Amino acid sequence: MSNVDEPTKCDVVVVGAGAAGLTAAIFAGEAARLSDSRTIVVLDGAKTIGAKILVSGGGRCNVTHEVVTPSDFFGNHHIIKNVLAAFRVEDTIKWFASLGVELKREETGKLFPVTDKARTVLNALIERCCESDVVIRPDHRVTEIDRLPAPEAGFAVHHTHGTLKARRVVLATGGRSVPKSGSDGFGYELARRLGHEVTATAPALVPLVLDDRMFHKTLSGLSHEVELTTNVKGRNVDRRTGSLLWTHFGISGPVVMDASRFWTLARERGDKAEVYASFLPDQTQEQARQWFAEQAAGHPRRSLVKTLTIRIPERLAEQLCLYVETDPQRAIAQVRREERDRLIAELTKFQMPVKSDRGWNYAEVTAGGIPLEEVNFRTMESKVVPGLYLIGEILDCDGRIGGFNFQWAWATGLLAGKAAIEF
Ligand SMILES: Cc1cc2nc3c(=O)[nH]c(=O)nc-3n(C[C@H](O)[C@H](O)[C@H](O)COP(=O)(O)OP(=O)(O)OC[C@H]3O[C@@H](n4cnc5c(N)ncnc54)[C@H](O)[C@@H]3O)c2cc1C
């Protein structure tokens, strides 16, 4: 792109054309058209924008969830509650309808476009930007943002093709997840240089890698209900029940993804973290022991693996028996007390030998970021730098799996877009 076409001045610069940035640009653009003409420019470092929207929800884009509450997020709940109240799920549904994207609800409560294509969502956002006279500039990576002194005030946004001066800047550079999409964490550095704090960041909604000596490879592809408990420095910090998926590298599935942030953040801080699974989610160890005794009394000749298969998948039952060095085919009445005790202990409190998480390339979102306390939750304006707005994943707020992270992007984008254009 030649420098001749490069605008050098505009009213609002949005840095980052992801879900949050495009939303902010649309709301700013629409407000600008209603009042007097103001120019809004979106700069993005990626050559083609919207990579993350396109890969989201397995290529279908889980736009939001039928019920969104602060407890679906990690971060300052008071602030999250206020942000969510400004743009509710009903508003998201209506807004997308106004963009020509009809949403459908699936059994899980997740909402997807009826086309089942993430492309529908991205195209609609880009089209509305164009209709609102928002200029989108891909391949424009922002390298520095300077505050301009009075009387000019505002900002000088330096990018790979020059410098753009603006009254307001919306920072929507995302986090660190999937860096090849363009969100490589440099936005944190831009914010830090402007005076913001950035809390420790760690991959979240990420699968976990297990010690190679574990039996996970044998179970690859198997998924079932578990209760997962994360213990950090001797204290249980999270407990949740859901579907676990065994894979060739370790464990994945919604319950693992949702719990992963506790393990990754603890590791990031250098704290000891352990993950335990109960394969009998609704049972205490005592109840499991009781059940085992009943089975031994009622069906003494039934094999161990057959008995366990009443409660857990057969492949897992077999592997657990081998793990505690017991023959899966042994008749249950012949199982020695120590073996039975070991088995019950592993059934109800199995320590996952977690070696690492799968890393930023596989993380769906970032835990940590710019503290929510540093923004005004009514406008998303920075309390540190007036005229700067912070939205989306760059903030210290991450949601669980199910469309919550996009809801956060739409809501913060709306607030900042509307506020940034008012001056
Ligand atoms: C595989 C995957 C699946 C997902 N599925 C879902 C889902 O179905 N539902 C859901 O709710 N969430 C999902 N998420 C999470 C969701 O995609 C993110 O939370 C959301 O996209 C964050 O939006 P954002 O606009 O804040 O950041 P991003 O989407 O990361 O956008 C940031 C933009 O800023 C640009 N940028 C970064 N630095 C610079 C710079 N220095 N200069 C210029 N531009 C810059 C980047 O190129 C990028 O385009 C998924 C994530 C992944 C990785």
The ligand as a Tripos MOL2 file, in Angstrom:
@<TRIPOS>MOLECULE
LIG
   53    58     1     0     0
SMALL
NO_CHARGES

@<TRIPOS>ATOM
      1 C1         -9.4220  -21.7280   18.2810 C.3       1 LIG1
      2 C2        -10.2590  -20.7150   19.0020 C.ar      1 LIG1
      3 C3        -11.6280  -20.9050   19.0800 C.ar      1 LIG1
      4 C4        -12.4180  -19.9860   19.7870 C.ar      1 LIG1
      5 N1        -13.7670  -20.1730   19.7990 N.ar      1 LIG1
      6 C5        -14.5430  -19.2850   20.4630 C.ar      1 LIG1
      7 C6        -15.9530  -19.3850   20.4120 C.ar      1 LIG1
      8 O1        -16.5200  -20.2070   19.6680 O.2       1 LIG1
      9 N2        -16.6830  -18.5250   21.1860 N.ar      1 LIG1
     10 C7        -16.0970  -17.5480   21.9600 C.ar      1 LIG1
     11 O2        -16.8020  -16.8120   22.6440 O.2       1 LIG1
     12 N3        -14.7560  -17.3800   21.9550 N.ar      1 LIG1
     13 C8        -13.9800  -18.2080   21.2280 C.ar      1 LIG1
     14 N4        -12.6280  -18.0200   21.2010 N.ar      1 LIG1
     15 C9        -12.0680  -16.8470   21.9110 C.3       1 LIG1
     16 C10       -12.3120  -15.5840   21.0760 C.3       1 LIG1
     17 O3        -11.9220  -15.8380   19.7450 O.3       1 LIG1
     18 C11       -11.5200  -14.3970   21.6480 C.3       1 LIG1
     19 O4        -11.8320  -14.2300   22.9930 O.3       1 LIG1
     20 C12       -11.8570  -13.1250   20.8880 C.3       1 LIG1
     21 O5        -11.5890  -13.2920   19.5110 O.3       1 LIG1
     22 C13       -11.0500  -11.9500   21.4170 C.3       1 LIG1
     23 O6        -11.3470  -10.8500   20.6150 O.3       1 LIG1
     24 P1        -10.4120   -9.5620   20.5910 P.3       1 LIG1
     25 O7        -10.9820   -8.6770   19.5460 O.co2     1 LIG1
     26 O8        -10.2330   -9.0280   21.9540 O.co2     1 LIG1
     27 O9         -8.9700  -10.1010   20.1450 O.3       1 LIG1
     28 P2         -8.5150  -10.8210   18.8040 P.3       1 LIG1
     29 O10        -9.6180  -11.5140   18.1550 O.co2     1 LIG1
     30 O11        -7.3170  -11.5870   19.1790 O.co2     1 LIG1
     31 O12        -8.1170   -9.6140   17.8450 O.3       1 LIG1
     32 C14        -6.9970   -8.8020   18.0530 C.3       1 LIG1
     33 C15        -6.5430   -8.1990   16.7340 C.3       1 LIG1
     34 O13        -5.5130   -7.2650   17.0100 O.3       1 LIG1
     35 C16        -4.5080   -7.3730   16.0200 C.3       1 LIG1
     36 N5         -3.2530   -6.8820   16.5940 N.ar      1 LIG1
     37 C17        -2.5540   -7.3940   17.6170 C.ar      1 LIG1
     38 N6         -1.4670   -6.6290   17.8520 N.ar      1 LIG1
     39 C18        -1.4980   -5.6250   16.9510 C.ar      1 LIG1
     40 C19        -0.6430   -4.5080   16.6870 C.ar      1 LIG1
     41 N7          0.4590   -4.2760   17.3860 N.pl3     1 LIG1
     42 N8         -0.9880   -3.6770   15.6820 N.ar      1 LIG1
     43 C20        -2.1110   -3.8710   14.9600 C.ar      1 LIG1
     44 N9         -2.9500   -4.9260   15.1570 N.ar      1 LIG1
     45 C21        -2.6400   -5.7780   16.1470 C.ar      1 LIG1
     46 C22        -4.4960   -8.8540   15.6730 C.3       1 LIG1
     47 O14        -3.9670   -9.0620   14.3820 O.3       1 LIG1
     48 C23        -5.9740   -9.2140   15.7660 C.3       1 LIG1
     49 O15        -6.6220   -9.1050   14.5380 O.3       1 LIG1
     50 C24       -11.8170  -18.8790   20.4600 C.ar      1 LIG1
     51 C25       -10.4480  -18.6920   20.3510 C.ar      1 LIG1
     52 C26        -9.6700  -19.5790   19.6160 C.ar      1 LIG1
     53 C27        -8.1960  -19.3300   19.5100 C.3       1 LIG1
@<TRIPOS>BOND
     1     1     2 1
     2     2     3 ar
     3     2    52 ar
     4     3     4 ar
     5     4     5 ar
     6     4    50 ar
     7     5     6 ar
     8     6     7 ar
     9     6    13 1
    10     7     8 2
    11     7     9 ar
    12     9    10 ar
    13    10    11 2
    14    10    12 ar
    15    12    13 ar
    16    13    14 ar
    17    14    15 1
    18    14    50 ar
    19    15    16 1
    20    16    17 1
    21    16    18 1
    22    18    19 1
    23    18    20 1
    24    20    21 1
    25    20    22 1
    26    22    23 1
    27    23    24 1
    28    24    25 2
    29    24    26 1
    30    24    27 1
    31    27    28 1
    32    28    29 2
    33    28    30 1
    34    28    31 1
    35    31    32 1
    36    32    33 1
    37    33    34 1
    38    33    48 1
    39    34    35 1
    40    35    36 1
    41    35    46 1
    42    36    37 ar
    43    36    45 ar
    44    37    38 ar
    45    38    39 ar
    46    39    40 ar
    47    39    45 ar
    48    40    41 1
    49    40    42 ar
    50    42    43 ar
    51    43    44 ar
    52    44    45 ar
    53    46    47 1
    54    46    48 1
    55    48    49 1
    56    50    51 ar
    57    51    52 ar
    58    52    53 1
@<TRIPOS>SUBSTRUCTURE
     1 LIG1         1 GROUP 0 **** ****
